[in-house]
Amino acid sequence: MAENSETPQVQEEMTISEFSPDELEKTPLLPRSAWRSQVTYLKTLLKTKQILDKSVGK
């Protein structure tokens, strides 16, 4: 097995105290893609529930 001569660089984690208040206000709680996928999941779940409710209610 050949070893990689480059050492991986570890990025330091920033603590909350290192951010300015303006940066904290602009930082989303989750990345947009996570919000989008969560919304899509919930919409799909709701549609599925509505279809099942209609089929059982007949």
N, C-alpha and C positions, 0 to 999 in steps of 0.2 A: 504494500500500500504506500503510495507516495504522500508525503506530508506537505501541507501547504506552508510555504515559507512566510506568508503574510500572517501577522497576528491580528485577530479580529479586534476592532476598536469598540470599546464599550462607551456608550454615551451616558453622561451623568444625568440622573433624574433631577429635575428642578423641583424645589419645594414651593408651596403656595406663597410663602413669604417673599420669594424672589420675584414674583410677578407684580407689576404695577396694578392698581385698581382698574385702570382702563383696560388693560389686557385681560383681567379676570372677567370683566363684563362682556367682552367680545368673544370669550372662549365658550363654545357650546358645551353642554353637558355630555353629549354624545356626538360622534361624527355624523354629518348629514346622512351618509349612506345607512347608518344604523337606524336613524329615525325613519328613513324612507322604507327600509325593509320591515320595520316594526309596523308601520302604518299599512303597508301592503298585506302583511300577515293578518292583521286585525280585520281589514276589509274582506279578505278571503274567508276568514273564520265567520264573520257576520253573514256573508252571502250563503255560505254552507249551512249555517244554522237556520236562516230563513227558508231555504229550500227544503231542509229536513222538516221544519215545522209545518210547511204547507203539505208535504206528502203524508205526514202522520195525522194531520188535522182533518183529512178528508174522510 
